[in-house]
Amino acid sequence: MTGPPPETVAAFAAQVGEALQLDLGPGVDRSTRLDDLGLDSMHRLELFALVEELRGDGAPPSAGRWATVGEAFDAARRR
């Protein structure tokens, strides 16, 4: 199974960075670990809320299972 194109994930990462008012910098892709983004607990909660909003189905995000930007992207894309 192939994932979305890297530029789609990069755009998602940029959107997340903008929403969280963070400069995630270049080189953020599916394999970038959320821990490596330096998100504090407040930013993580904001990320989870953002993904839930993008999903638009009201289901709580499975925040504890996301390790990478790609996993957060996949969670946001599930509808």
N, C-alpha and C positions, 0 to 999 in steps of 0.2 A: 504494500500500500504506500503510495506516495503522498507526501504532505503538501501543504500549500507552497507556492513559490517563495524562495527566501525573501524577495522584496516585499511580499505580503506580510510576512512575520516581522520584517524590519519596520514596516509602516505601523504595525500593531505596537511594537516596542516604542516607536517614536510617539505614538498616541498615548501610551501609558506614561511615558516620561513627561510629556506635556501636561497630561491630566494631573500627575503627581508633582508637577513643577520641578522636575529633576532633569538634569542633563545626563542621559544614559550613555552618551558618547557613541562613536562609531564602533562597528564590529559586534553589535548586539544581534544575536541570531537565535534560532531555536534551541541551540545547545547551551546558551548562556544561562548559568545557574542564577536563580533569584538571589541567593546568598552573595553572589559576586557583584550584584548591583548595589550593595551597601544599603538596602532598604531597612529602615528602622521599623519597629513594630507598628507605628502609626501609618507609615507608608504602605506596609503590607496590608493592613486593614483597608486602606483606601484602594489598593490594587484589587483586593477581593471584591469590594463593593463595585468597582468599575467593571470587572468581569461579569458580575451578576447583572449589572445594568445593560451591558452589551448583549448578554444572553436574552434578556427581556422576557424570561419565562417565570420569574419569581422564585425559581428553585435556588436553594442556598448553594453557594459555591463550595466545591470540595477543596477548600484551601489547604488543608493539611497535606494533600498529595502532590501539590505542585512543587517541583524542584527546579524547573527550567522555564524560560520564556515561552518555549514551544508548548509546554503543558498548559500554561496559562492561556495561550492563544487557542489551543484546542478546546479548552473549557468554555472560552468565550464564544467559540463558533458553534458549539452544540446547541441545538434548538429543538 
